[in-house]
Amino acid sequence: MRDRQSTLGMTGLPRVLRSEIERAGYYPELVCDVLDVALAGEEVCSYLVYPETTFDREEVRRHVTVLVLTPTRLVVAHADDVALFLGGTVAAWADAGWRVVVVRVTDDRWDSVGSDEASTVAANREEFERAAAILGVSEIVELGYPTDTLGDVSTVDLRERIIHAVRTHRPYALVSLDPYAMYGEDNLDHVAVARAVDESFWTSQFDLHHPEHGLAPHGCFERWYFGRRVMDVTDVVDISATLDRKIEAGCCHRTMMLNFLNQLRLQADTGGWSIPIIEDALAAGSIDEVLPMMLRSASERLGAEYGIGAAEEFRVVTFGGMQGLLDRFGVQH
């Protein structure tokens, strides 16, 4: 789905991008071929080539990440999911020139403490828009479902809304919660969105699924999954350079995060505990001290597991899990 300018062998990538991929030294011809297929004719406006070497017990593993300007889509259940789960990665994508479109499925109408429903809806929407701007999100699509009710919503109906969005924006990658990473996941909105988005990946390609939309079928090339705990991690993104923006975006969600802190207070109180830093935050109505500490600690702790400053984890599936078929028989067009 992208552009071509000059050639290296059979590829049409810009010369400077090809040179950086060759310098990275990790299967450069294969990487160029796959990129060229993915770009399919659109102009390369910007890019990032990031070579990585990691050590896994007795093995040395090499990898290269190449980002280029291209449409992408991110589907989340709640306003704070983007910043908290993958804010550093979204910021890195935006910095590299990717166009990120976020589908916000619910309105978060009950995610507050000491407020009313109308004020909560308005506050969470405004805070989400500010957080999205900090991360470089290009567009927000609001589906408007009442929060914490998706367990009662038809998966087929929700899937149709996602199919419409996919066919409208025609993304290179579809990014959402992982339906198979539900360890510790007690939020039915997360589960419902994960299942609906996963099904929309393949149903968006069927011309008999919702022809009434008047939109052509579309196939996403990659699926990126995130969650509370990602099983079968395939990709770890170093967010050291964007961690501060992740934290800044997270801190935009004052309404939801004060409610989160109040939940922690209630649980601790039942167990006979108090947490002064949380009590102080709630009394002041401010998350500016406690939330940055929590986000930085979690990101850096995960990064330490991989020998980097700060990290976010994903399970990435390319070409519907049939990369070998593409590598062996694929021909650029």
Contacts in CASP RR format, 6 or more apart in sequence:
PFRMAT RR
TARGET T0000
AUTHOR 0000-0000-0000
METHOD contacts of the structure
MODEL  1
MRDRQSTLGMTGLPRVLRSEIERAGYYPELVCDVLDVALAGEEVCSYLVY
PETTFDREEVRRHVTVLVLTPTRLVVAHADDVALFLGGTVAAWADAGWRV
VVVRVTDDRWDSVGSDEASTVAANREEFERAAAILGVSEIVELGYPTDTL
GDVSTVDLRERIIHAVRTHRPYALVSLDPYAMYGEDNLDHVAVARAVDES
FWTSQFDLHHPEHGLAPHGCFERWYFGRRVMDVTDVVDISATLDRKIEAG
CCHRTMMLNFLNQLRLQADTGGWSIPIIEDALAAGSIDEVLPMMLRSASE
RLGAEYGIGAAEEFRVVTFGGMQGLLDRFGVQH
1 38 0 8 1.000
1 39 0 8 1.000
1 40 0 8 1.000
1 41 0 8 1.000
1 42 0 8 1.000
1 70 0 8 1.000
1 71 0 8 1.000
1 170 0 8 1.000
1 172 0 8 1.000
1 221 0 8 1.000
2 38 0 8 1.000
2 39 0 8 1.000
2 40 0 8 1.000
2 41 0 8 1.000
2 42 0 8 1.000
2 43 0 8 1.000
2 44 0 8 1.000
2 68 0 8 1.000
2 69 0 8 1.000
2 70 0 8 1.000
3 39 0 8 1.000
3 41 0 8 1.000
3 42 0 8 1.000
3 43 0 8 1.000
3 44 0 8 1.000
4 11 0 8 1.000
4 12 0 8 1.000
4 13 0 8 1.000
4 36 0 8 1.000
4 39 0 8 1.000
4 41 0 8 1.000
5 12 0 8 1.000
5 13 0 8 1.000
5 14 0 8 1.000
5 15 0 8 1.000
5 43 0 8 1.000
5 44 0 8 1.000
6 12 0 8 1.000
6 13 0 8 1.000
6 14 0 8 1.000
6 15 0 8 1.000
7 13 0 8 1.000
8 15 0 8 1.000
8 18 0 8 1.000
8 22 0 8 1.000
8 32 0 8 1.000
9 29 0 8 1.000
10 33 0 8 1.000
10 36 0 8 1.000
10 332 0 8 1.000
11 18 0 8 1.000
11 32 0 8 1.000
11 33 0 8 1.000
11 35 0 8 1.000
11 36 0 8 1.000
11 332 0 8 1.000
12 32 0 8 1.000
12 36 0 8 1.000
12 39 0 8 1.000
13 21 0 8 1.000
13 32 0 8 1.000
13 35 0 8 1.000
13 36 0 8 1.000
13 39 0 8 1.000
13 44 0 8 1.000
14 44 0 8 1.000
17 44 0 8 1.000
17 47 0 8 1.000
17 49 0 8 1.000
17 68 0 8 1.000
18 28 0 8 1.000
18 32 0 8 1.000
20 47 0 8 1.000
20 49 0 8 1.000
21 28 0 8 1.000
21 31 0 8 1.000
21 32 0 8 1.000
21 35 0 8 1.000
21 49 0 8 1.000
21 64 0 8 1.000
21 66 0 8 1.000
22 28 0 8 1.000
23 49 0 8 1.000
24 31 0 8 1.000
24 49 0 8 1.000
24 51 0 8 1.000
24 64 0 8 1.000
25 51 0 8 1.000
25 64 0 8 1.000
26 51 0 8 1.000
26 62 0 8 1.000
26 63 0 8 1.000
26 64 0 8 1.000
30 327 0 8 1.000
31 64 0 8 1.000
31 66 0 8 1.000
33 332 0 8 1.000
34 326 0 8 1.000
34 327 0 8 1.000
35 66 0 8 1.000
35 68 0 8 1.000
36 332 0 8 1.000
37 326 0 8 1.000
37 330 0 8 1.000
37 332 0 8 1.000
37 333 0 8 1.000
38 70 0 8 1.000
38 172 0 8 1.000
38 221 0 8 1.000
39 68 0 8 1.000
39 70 0 8 1.000
40 333 0 8 1.000
42 70 0 8 1.000
43 69 0 8 1.000
44 68 0 8 1.000
44 69 0 8 1.000
45 69 0 8 1.000
45 97 0 8 1.000
46 68 0 8 1.000
46 69 0 8 1.000
46 96 0 8 1.000
46 97 0 8 1.000
47 66 0 8 1.000
47 67 0 8 1.000
47 68 0 8 1.000
47 69 0 8 1.000
47 96 0 8 1.000
47 97 0 8 1.000
48 65 0 8 1.000
48 66 0 8 1.000
48 67 0 8 1.000
48 92 0 8 1.000
48 95 0 8 1.000
48 96 0 8 1.000
49 64 0 8 1.000
49 65 0 8 1.000
49 66 0 8 1.000
50 64 0 8 1.000
50 65 0 8 1.000
50 66 0 8 1.000
50 67 0 8 1.000
50 238 0 8 1.000
51 62 0 8 1.000
51 63 0 8 1.000
51 64 0 8 1.000
52 62 0 8 1.000
52 63 0 8 1.000
52 64 0 8 1.000
52 65 0 8 1.000
52 238 0 8 1.000
53 60 0 8 1.000
53 61 0 8 1.000
53 62 0 8 1.000
53 63 0 8 1.000
54 60 0 8 1.000
54 61 0 8 1.000
54 62 0 8 1.000
54 63 0 8 1.000
54 306 0 8 1.000
54 307 0 8 1.000
55 61 0 8 1.000
65 235 0 8 1.000
65 237 0 8 1.000
67 92 0 8 1.000
67 93 0 8 1.000
67 96 0 8 1.000
67 97 0 8 1.000
67 98 0 8 1.000
68 96 0 8 1.000
68 97 0 8 1.000
68 98 0 8 1.000
69 96 0 8 1.000
69 97 0 8 1.000
69 98 0 8 1.000
69 99 0 8 1.000
70 98 0 8 1.000
70 99 0 8 1.000
70 172 0 8 1.000
71 98 0 8 1.000
71 99 0 8 1.000
71 101 0 8 1.000
71 169 0 8 1.000
71 170 0 8 1.000
71 171 0 8 1.000
71 172 0 8 1.000
72 93 0 8 1.000
72 98 0 8 1.000
72 99 0 8 1.000
72 100 0 8 1.000
72 101 0 8 1.000
72 171 0 8 1.000
72 172 0 8 1.000
72 173 0 8 1.000
72 175 0 8 1.000
73 100 0 8 1.000
73 101 0 8 1.000
73 102 0 8 1.000
73 103 0 8 1.000
73 165 0 8 1.000
73 166 0 8 1.000
73 169 0 8 1.000
73 171 0 8 1.000
73 173 0 8 1.000
73 174 0 8 1.000
73 175 0 8 1.000
73 220 0 8 1.000
74 82 0 8 1.000
74 86 0 8 1.000
74 90 0 8 1.000
74 100 0 8 1.000
74 101 0 8 1.000
74 102 0 8 1.000
74 103 0 8 1.000
74 137 0 8 1.000
74 175 0 8 1.000
74 176 0 8 1.000
75 102 0 8 1.000
75 103 0 8 1.000
75 105 0 8 1.000
75 162 0 8 1.000
75 165 0 8 1.000
75 174 0 8 1.000
75 175 0 8 1.000
75 176 0 8 1.000
75 193 0 8 1.000
75 197 0 8 1.000
76 82 0 8 1.000
76 85 0 8 1.000
76 102 0 8 1.000
76 103 0 8 1.000
76 104 0 8 1.000
76 105 0 8 1.000
76 176 0 8 1.000
76 177 0 8 1.000
76 193 0 8 1.000
77 105 0 8 1.000
77 106 0 8 1.000
77 150 0 8 1.000
77 177 0 8 1.000
77 187 0 8 1.000
77 189 0 8 1.000
77 190 0 8 1.000
77 192 0 8 1.000
77 193 0 8 1.000
78 104 0 8 1.000
78 105 0 8 1.000
78 106 0 8 1.000
78 108 0 8 1.000
78 111 0 8 1.000
78 147 0 8 1.000
78 189 0 8 1.000
78 256 0 8 1.000
79 104 0 8 1.000
79 108 0 8 1.000
79 111 0 8 1.000
79 124 0 8 1.000
79 125 0 8 1.000
79 127 0 8 1.000
79 128 0 8 1.000
79 131 0 8 1.000
79 253 0 8 1.000
79 256 0 8 1.000
80 128 0 8 1.000
80 131 0 8 1.000
80 250 0 8 1.000
80 253 0 8 1.000
80 256 0 8 1.000
80 257 0 8 1.000
81 177 0 8 1.000
81 190 0 8 1.000
82 90 0 8 1.000
82 102 0 8 1.000
82 128 0 8 1.000
82 131 0 8 1.000
82 132 0 8 1.000
82 135 0 8 1.000
82 137 0 8 1.000
82 249 0 8 1.000
83 131 0 8 1.000
83 135 0 8 1.000
83 246 0 8 1.000
83 249 0 8 1.000
83 250 0 8 1.000
83 252 0 8 1.000
83 253 0 8 1.000
84 250 0 8 1.000
84 253 0 8 1.000
84 295 0 8 1.000
85 177 0 8 1.000
85 226 0 8 1.000
85 227 0 8 1.000
85 312 0 8 1.000
86 175 0 8 1.000
86 226 0 8 1.000
86 312 0 8 1.000
86 314 0 8 1.000
87 135 0 8 1.000
87 239 0 8 1.000
87 242 0 8 1.000
87 245 0 8 1.000
87 246 0 8 1.000
87 249 0 8 1.000
87 250 0 8 1.000
87 312 0 8 1.000
88 135 0 8 1.000
88 237 0 8 1.000
88 239 0 8 1.000
88 242 0 8 1.000
88 243 0 8 1.000
88 245 0 8 1.000
88 246 0 8 1.000
88 312 0 8 1.000
89 237 0 8 1.000
89 239 0 8 1.000
89 242 0 8 1.000
89 312 0 8 1.000
89 314 0 8 1.000
90 100 0 8 1.000
90 135 0 8 1.000
90 136 0 8 1.000
90 137 0 8 1.000
91 134 0 8 1.000
91 135 0 8 1.000
91 136 0 8 1.000
91 239 0 8 1.000
91 242 0 8 1.000
91 245 0 8 1.000
91 246 0 8 1.000
91 249 0 8 1.000
92 237 0 8 1.000
92 239 0 8 1.000
92 241 0 8 1.000
92 242 0 8 1.000
93 100 0 8 1.000
94 100 0 8 1.000
94 135 0 8 1.000
94 136 0 8 1.000
94 137 0 8 1.000
94 138 0 8 1.000
95 242 0 8 1.000
99 138 0 8 1.000
99 139 0 8 1.000
100 135 0 8 1.000
100 136 0 8 1.000
100 137 0 8 1.000
100 138 0 8 1.000
101 137 0 8 1.000
101 138 0 8 1.000
101 139 0 8 1.000
101 140 0 8 1.000
101 141 0 8 1.000
101 165 0 8 1.000
101 169 0 8 1.000
101 171 0 8 1.000
102 132 0 8 1.000
102 137 0 8 1.000
102 139 0 8 1.000
102 140 0 8 1.000
102 141 0 8 1.000
103 140 0 8 1.000
103 141 0 8 1.000
103 143 0 8 1.000
103 162 0 8 1.000
103 165 0 8 1.000
104 128 0 8 1.000
104 140 0 8 1.000
104 141 0 8 1.000
104 142 0 8 1.000
104 143 0 8 1.000
104 144 0 8 1.000
105 143 0 8 1.000
105 144 0 8 1.000
105 145 0 8 1.000
105 150 0 8 1.000
105 158 0 8 1.000
105 189 0 8 1.000
105 193 0 8 1.000
106 143 0 8 1.000
106 144 0 8 1.000
106 145 0 8 1.000
106 146 0 8 1.000
106 147 0 8 1.000
106 148 0 8 1.000
106 149 0 8 1.000
106 150 0 8 1.000
106 189 0 8 1.000
107 121 0 8 1.000
107 124 0 8 1.000
107 125 0 8 1.000
107 142 0 8 1.000
107 144 0 8 1.000
107 145 0 8 1.000
107 146 0 8 1.000
107 147 0 8 1.000
108 120 0 8 1.000
108 121 0 8 1.000
108 124 0 8 1.000
108 125 0 8 1.000
108 128 0 8 1.000
108 147 0 8 1.000
108 256 0 8 1.000
109 117 0 8 1.000
109 120 0 8 1.000
109 121 0 8 1.000
109 124 0 8 1.000
109 146 0 8 1.000
109 147 0 8 1.000
110 117 0 8 1.000
110 120 0 8 1.000
110 147 0 8 1.000
110 148 0 8 1.000
111 120 0 8 1.000
111 124 0 8 1.000
111 147 0 8 1.000
111 255 0 8 1.000
111 256 0 8 1.000
111 259 0 8 1.000
112 119 0 8 1.000
112 120 0 8 1.000
112 123 0 8 1.000
112 124 0 8 1.000
112 255 0 8 1.000
112 256 0 8 1.000
112 258 0 8 1.000
112 259 0 8 1.000
113 258 0 8 1.000
113 259 0 8 1.000
113 262 0 8 1.000
115 123 0 8 1.000
115 255 0 8 1.000
120 255 0 8 1.000
123 254 0 8 1.000
123 255 0 8 1.000
124 253 0 8 1.000
124 255 0 8 1.000
124 256 0 8 1.000
125 142 0 8 1.000
127 252 0 8 1.000
127 253 0 8 1.000
127 254 0 8 1.000
127 255 0 8 1.000
127 256 0 8 1.000
128 140 0 8 1.000
128 252 0 8 1.000
128 253 0 8 1.000
129 140 0 8 1.000
130 252 0 8 1.000
131 249 0 8 1.000
131 250 0 8 1.000
131 252 0 8 1.000
131 253 0 8 1.000
132 140 0 8 1.000
132 249 0 8 1.000
134 245 0 8 1.000
134 248 0 8 1.000
134 249 0 8 1.000
134 252 0 8 1.000
135 245 0 8 1.000
135 246 0 8 1.000
135 249 0 8 1.000
139 169 0 8 1.000
141 165 0 8 1.000
141 169 0 8 1.000
143 161 0 8 1.000
145 153 0 8 1.000
145 158 0 8 1.000
147 189 0 8 1.000
148 188 0 8 1.000
148 189 0 8 1.000
149 189 0 8 1.000
150 158 0 8 1.000
150 188 0 8 1.000
150 189 0 8 1.000
150 192 0 8 1.000
150 193 0 8 1.000
151 188 0 8 1.000
151 189 0 8 1.000
151 191 0 8 1.000
151 192 0 8 1.000
153 192 0 8 1.000
155 192 0 8 1.000
155 195 0 8 1.000
155 196 0 8 1.000
155 199 0 8 1.000
158 192 0 8 1.000
158 193 0 8 1.000
158 196 0 8 1.000
159 196 0 8 1.000
159 199 0 8 1.000
159 200 0 8 1.000
159 203 0 8 1.000
160 210 0 8 1.000
162 196 0 8 1.000
162 197 0 8 1.000
162 200 0 8 1.000
162 204 0 8 1.000
163 200 0 8 1.000
163 203 0 8 1.000
163 204 0 8 1.000
163 209 0 8 1.000
163 210 0 8 1.000
163 213 0 8 1.000
164 210 0 8 1.000
164 213 0 8 1.000
164 215 0 8 1.000
166 174 0 8 1.000
166 200 0 8 1.000
166 201 0 8 1.000
166 204 0 8 1.000
166 218 0 8 1.000
166 219 0 8 1.000
166 220 0 8 1.000
167 204 0 8 1.000
167 213 0 8 1.000
167 215 0 8 1.000
167 216 0 8 1.000
167 217 0 8 1.000
167 218 0 8 1.000
168 215 0 8 1.000
170 218 0 8 1.000
171 218 0 8 1.000
171 220 0 8 1.000
172 220 0 8 1.000
172 221 0 8 1.000
172 222 0 8 1.000
173 220 0 8 1.000
173 221 0 8 1.000
173 222 0 8 1.000
173 223 0 8 1.000
173 224 0 8 1.000
174 197 0 8 1.000
174 200 0 8 1.000
174 201 0 8 1.000
174 220 0 8 1.000
174 222 0 8 1.000
174 223 0 8 1.000
174 224 0 8 1.000
175 223 0 8 1.000
175 224 0 8 1.000
175 225 0 8 1.000
175 226 0 8 1.000
176 193 0 8 1.000
176 194 0 8 1.000
176 197 0 8 1.000
176 198 0 8 1.000
176 223 0 8 1.000
176 224 0 8 1.000
176 225 0 8 1.000
176 226 0 8 1.000
177 190 0 8 1.000
177 191 0 8 1.000
177 193 0 8 1.000
177 194 0 8 1.000
177 197 0 8 1.000
177 225 0 8 1.000
177 226 0 8 1.000
177 227 0 8 1.000
178 194 0 8 1.000
178 225 0 8 1.000
178 226 0 8 1.000
178 227 0 8 1.000
178 230 0 8 1.000
178 231 0 8 1.000
178 315 0 8 1.000
179 191 0 8 1.000
179 194 0 8 1.000
179 195 0 8 1.000
179 198 0 8 1.000
180 225 0 8 1.000
180 231 0 8 1.000
180 232 0 8 1.000
180 315 0 8 1.000
181 225 0 8 1.000
181 226 0 8 1.000
181 227 0 8 1.000
181 228 0 8 1.000
181 229 0 8 1.000
181 230 0 8 1.000
181 231 0 8 1.000
181 315 0 8 1.000
182 191 0 8 1.000
182 194 0 8 1.000
183 228 0 8 1.000
183 229 0 8 1.000
183 231 0 8 1.000
184 228 0 8 1.000
184 229 0 8 1.000
185 191 0 8 1.000
185 227 0 8 1.000
185 228 0 8 1.000
190 227 0 8 1.000
198 223 0 8 1.000
201 219 0 8 1.000
201 220 0 8 1.000
201 223 0 8 1.000
201 320 0 8 1.000
203 209 0 8 1.000
204 217 0 8 1.000
204 218 0 8 1.000
204 219 0 8 1.000
204 220 0 8 1.000
205 217 0 8 1.000
205 218 0 8 1.000
205 219 0 8 1.000
206 217 0 8 1.000
207 217 0 8 1.000
209 217 0 8 1.000
221 318 0 8 1.000
221 319 0 8 1.000
222 316 0 8 1.000
222 317 0 8 1.000
222 318 0 8 1.000
222 319 0 8 1.000
223 316 0 8 1.000
223 317 0 8 1.000
223 320 0 8 1.000
224 235 0 8 1.000
224 314 0 8 1.000
224 315 0 8 1.000
224 316 0 8 1.000
225 314 0 8 1.000
225 315 0 8 1.000
225 316 0 8 1.000
225 317 0 8 1.000
226 312 0 8 1.000
226 313 0 8 1.000
226 314 0 8 1.000
230 313 0 8 1.000
230 314 0 8 1.000
230 315 0 8 1.000
231 315 0 8 1.000
232 315 0 8 1.000
233 313 0 8 1.000
233 314 0 8 1.000
233 315 0 8 1.000
234 314 0 8 1.000
234 315 0 8 1.000
234 316 0 8 1.000
235 313 0 8 1.000
235 314 0 8 1.000
235 315 0 8 1.000
235 316 0 8 1.000
236 303 0 8 1.000
236 306 0 8 1.000
236 308 0 8 1.000
236 311 0 8 1.000
236 312 0 8 1.000
236 313 0 8 1.000
236 314 0 8 1.000
237 311 0 8 1.000
237 312 0 8 1.000
237 313 0 8 1.000
237 314 0 8 1.000
238 303 0 8 1.000
238 308 0 8 1.000
238 309 0 8 1.000
238 310 0 8 1.000
238 311 0 8 1.000
239 246 0 8 1.000
239 299 0 8 1.000
239 310 0 8 1.000
239 311 0 8 1.000
239 312 0 8 1.000
240 308 0 8 1.000
240 309 0 8 1.000
240 310 0 8 1.000
243 295 0 8 1.000
243 296 0 8 1.000
243 299 0 8 1.000
243 300 0 8 1.000
243 310 0 8 1.000
246 295 0 8 1.000
246 299 0 8 1.000
247 291 0 8 1.000
247 292 0 8 1.000
247 295 0 8 1.000
247 296 0 8 1.000
250 257 0 8 1.000
250 291 0 8 1.000
250 295 0 8 1.000
251 257 0 8 1.000
251 287 0 8 1.000
251 288 0 8 1.000
251 291 0 8 1.000
251 292 0 8 1.000
254 285 0 8 1.000
254 286 0 8 1.000
254 287 0 8 1.000
257 287 0 8 1.000
257 291 0 8 1.000
258 281 0 8 1.000
258 282 0 8 1.000
258 285 0 8 1.000
258 287 0 8 1.000
261 278 0 8 1.000
261 281 0 8 1.000
261 282 0 8 1.000
261 287 0 8 1.000
261 290 0 8 1.000
262 282 0 8 1.000
264 275 0 8 1.000
264 278 0 8 1.000
265 274 0 8 1.000
265 275 0 8 1.000
265 278 0 8 1.000
265 279 0 8 1.000
265 282 0 8 1.000
268 274 0 8 1.000
268 275 0 8 1.000
268 278 0 8 1.000
277 289 0 8 1.000
277 290 0 8 1.000
278 290 0 8 1.000
280 289 0 8 1.000
281 287 0 8 1.000
281 289 0 8 1.000
281 290 0 8 1.000
296 310 0 8 1.000
299 310 0 8 1.000
299 311 0 8 1.000
299 312 0 8 1.000
300 309 0 8 1.000
300 310 0 8 1.000
302 310 0 8 1.000
302 311 0 8 1.000
302 312 0 8 1.000
302 313 0 8 1.000
303 309 0 8 1.000
303 310 0 8 1.000
303 311 0 8 1.000
305 311 0 8 1.000
319 325 0 8 1.000
319 326 0 8 1.000
END
